[in-house]
Amino acid sequence: MDLALSQDQQLLVNTARALLERRCSPERVQALADDAHGFDASLWKETAALGWPGLLIPADLGGSGGSAVDVALLAEEMGRACLPGPFIASAVVATRMLLASGARGRARDLLPQLALGERICTVAAIEEDGRLLPDAIAMRVEFGRLAGRKHFVPDARTATDVIVIGRGPNGMTAALLPMDRRGLSAAPLDSMAGHRLFELEFDGVQARAEDILGAPGAGWTLAGPAFAWGAMAQAADMVGAAARVLDVAVEHARSRSQFGRPIGSFQAVQHACADLYRDVQSARWLAYEAAWKLDGGAPDAADAATTAKAYCAEACLRVARRAHQIMGAMGYSAEHPLHLFHKRILAGGLAWGDRDQQLDAVARSIGLA
């Protein structure tokens, strides 16, 4: 695995860091978390001008033709800034599904609009069971009328389109629907991530032949690999948040004094910060290994994404919790931004398959199930 960034990738990181430091302060993040939409349209438009929503879309469809490593680099910067927005749902998971479907019909028309940031697409798969697995999906998706509910749908109020995954006559099927289709409604769910998760209700929503994404019955063939990309991107996002926590904790250890000396001069605090560094670096390695394997089409790419997501969810959460101990009471105050990163990591650990689901998949990959 080549760990050196190309010139274009270094420019991507530098540009993202500069923009997010300027436009996405902790105060702005908190304001968006309290906002009913949890979304900054002007910032999304600015990121679209930089090509972020179309990062994975081929150039002939208006995108940048980027790679999984590009996604990981950008997701890490977004996690570092706690940027709220539909990047992973729309620009990664939904886009991968649209491209894997053959990008025909409505999908082909939608991709250039996604690249420009004019439309946003989310994915609705999870039901009452709460697991992101085929055997947990019962809702029927076929020609005619759709009825049922989908839970924990990210950024549904912001989205203009949704990919719905359910059961059809020939197996799991995916349908691409506009969010303004009659009978489709979204209700916000209170969550630690702010107002970004929704319950979708399908009350006699009409599904037409042209709405089916790819071949009928091929829904999980499209969704499964796309969810692996989502897991990889979410792992990188958590790494970014944990890296920011590390920076905050180290700066506190340098500047906070007790008994006439910085607390970072005490071995106990030094070792605690070294533990944070170890967890961030090991989590980053696994996230980028997964991205590298996804780019190369490695046979174990999905396993690598699953492993990265499972490990990052645990290691990055450990970083956030230990940082609270290093910082003491200051870290527990609402005025300090540490809680934003802690919540970001907690929420990220549940997205695109929670830790238990990922660990089950890792166990299967090593022959234990």
Summary of the structure (lengths in Angstrom):
residues: 369
radius of gyration: 20.6
end to end distance: 29.4
largest distance: 74.0
contacts: 1339
relative contact order: 0.12
helix: 56%
strand: 15%
